[in-house]
Amino acid sequence: MFKPLGLLKTIPCPEHVSVLDGNSLPPPFCPFSHSASVKFERIVSSSEVPPPVKRSPYQPVSILKNDQVSGLKNDQVSGLKNAQVSGLKRRIDSSIHPTSAKSSTSTSSSLSIDSSAQAGKKRRISSSPASTYTSAASSFSLARASPSPSSKVKRTEEDEGGWSVVDIKPPTLKFSDHPKTSSITLSQRQAGLKSFHSYFSQLYSPLLRQDKLPLLKTLAQRLSNQNALEQEEEVFKNASKFSYKNSCLTCLVSLKRRDAGVLIELVEQCHRVWLRERGTGEVGQVEAKLKRMIQDCSQVGTVSQVERKRASEKAKQEGRLTREGLARRGFLCPKGDLVKFDYLVEVPDSWGEGGEERDCKGQVKECERCSSTFMVGGEADPTGGSQTIPQDPKACRYHWGKKRWEKSTTTKSRAQAWNCCGRLVEESTGDGEEACCLGPHVFKEESTRDLHKREGFITTERLEELMKERNESTCHQEIVAMDCELSYTTSGMSLTRLTLVGEDGEVLLDELVRCKADIIDYNTRWSGINEEDYRQKAILDLVDVRKAMARFVNRDTILIGHGLENDLRAVRLVHTNVVDTALLYKHPKGYPFRMSLKELSWRYLGKIIQSSGEWVGHSSKEDACMALELVRHKFVDEKTCSSTTSEEEGKKSVGVGVETKVPATTATHGMV
């Protein structure tokens, strides 16, 4: 109610001896001094203690009489006088004058021993130099001159890795961080910052006490400072001079209501991850994972950050995809319509095991880019030799883009133009001189029978049986998003990268695949694979990567993708439980027209993908995640959905007459 004047701070506490000995904490509202330098350590007889010295109320320090000074040496007397003078003037800090504390300590000890024959009562005396021959005021001043035992213990605990809330200093605000025109003073902000730091330190105490795992302690200390600064900044921006204090109190109440049990469970999880992965992976990766776990915790962060995390978690729970939910909402493509959409539903027995023709070397094919014919693997030697002439790497002249109808700049009519270079199609002479790209001749096979000759198809059921026969460990998922990247080889288009993503967005499998046939063109603009990465990282072939895929995918797993029939052909896999976003989001014109993944992501998710450029290409991980998010978006926002191909339902789901300008789609060979 009233502000304390501190008149009793210079008097040592007479009742709390255990507090002075460091065995317990001081009471919260005790007006006396609890400095460790004035604590009582030993009991001696009154013969060892000089008689008490009386002083007038105007004397801050007692003056020794002549009979008390007798028996002391000259250096001891001078030391006492110096101590009395220093007590009269000001309190001496031991960090500034450490020699004064040492001299006063030796003087007081000698005084106690030489004066032992002058008194007959027993009393407690202090080891502090001032408590023997000075008053309480000088005792307090000289106690500040010598380092207290409690401060030494505190520094020792800090050196040994111990923790205490007192040891963590709150951050400070500088004058440069505070606007001069603000009605809220800097001292008010600093007080609020100190309160926030104290509450965050108490909240993160389960992390701060982890001496066995110093990383958690370091992260918690940084989070305490960072979150305190961020929280104070949020309050300062949204509060006025009159509402600042109440806003701080509201945030403090919100911090106090947080569940500390979640942080205790988080500490246990971090310890398990550390023990499990510290010997298998790099230390930096494990530490990054622990840091991500702490930052993603729903109880870590400022008030607004925690609210966003909770809202995201709630939306994630509402949009959680399950096998039953997708089937109930009609997202699965009907098995009767799979053949219509070019899916392979079974492998005829007449086809055999497949793989009898690994490549097409020596065969004449039509180039997919320029439509000219060429011989795969090089031309035959015209002189009749057995060796072949290698193919010219710049024999093909082509446009990598598509034809688009655009308004002509010279006439008012519309004309077709290539979206890669902007040249008009009607200006083409047929010899490829106007083409914007040079490369080797390539081809593509789309017939499932021809693909089976290169590498045999296998059903998911058969792949699951092979895993059981070999006693391979599995971790089958209900929902898996899938995307593949392909390159041009002597056997057509072959799989060079496979990516699987779980329902939660975590990557399950991401591998470069080594082709059995020779690569003609890595197709970097679309696949994102270059020669250097392929030679260093491509280890598994198609058979091995299918075994790795079988660890997560079985016959009941729902595969999600865009143009998924192309991905299943590349893997040579027969699977019927699919959700294809190319069919889920109907084109306004109906089938066989399809909207590209790039267009769907921009229109419904507001995200731009596949824009890395010529030398980076697409990312199969990004495409798989976007297909998964598109399914989640439709699952949450739309109540009903059907996978039929009727144009009327396509208009209802997409909306005819609503055109959105998006970046030009650069799709090829079904990889969009």
Disulfide bonds with the S-S distance in Angstrom:
none
